[in-house]
Amino acid sequence: MRKSENRIPLLTSAEIRDLLKEMMRIAGENRDRYLTAGEVAKMLKVKPTTVYRWACRGLVPHVKIEGTETLRFKESSIKKWVDDHEKRGKESQT
């Protein structure tokens, strides 16, 4: 059997390290964080109990961790929810 001419080029450890850093940077940009009620409360300048109350009433987007009573709040959903509420507030003022 003849050896293939199309060999994969070998990378140096520095090149591998740089490639991994770039891959992790890209993955981090595309990953959405799940926040606790306390983190959401800090963002919105309210108490965590207020965030829980809103979640129980279906007023704020959230997910319940299966098999537990734990709630988490997707960061991008909370930011969109805040933006939507700010727009509604500005529209009602005009």
C-alpha positions, 0 to 999 in steps of 0.5 A: 500500500502506498502512503497518502500524499495528503497528510495532516500538518503537524501543529506546534504546541503554541499553535494548538494552544492558540487554536484552542483559545480561539475555539473557546472564545467563539464558544463563549460568545455563543453560549447563553448564561443561566442566572439565579434569581439573585443575579436577576434581582441585582440586574433589575434592582429588586429583591430575589423574592420579587423575581421569584414572585414574578416567575410564579405568576409567569411575568418573567421568562424562566426555566425550572430545573427538572426534578427540583424547585430550582428556577433559572433565568436565561440571560438573553431572555431577561435582557429581551424582557427588560428591553420589551418592557422599557419600550412599552413604558416609553410608548405609554408616555407618548 
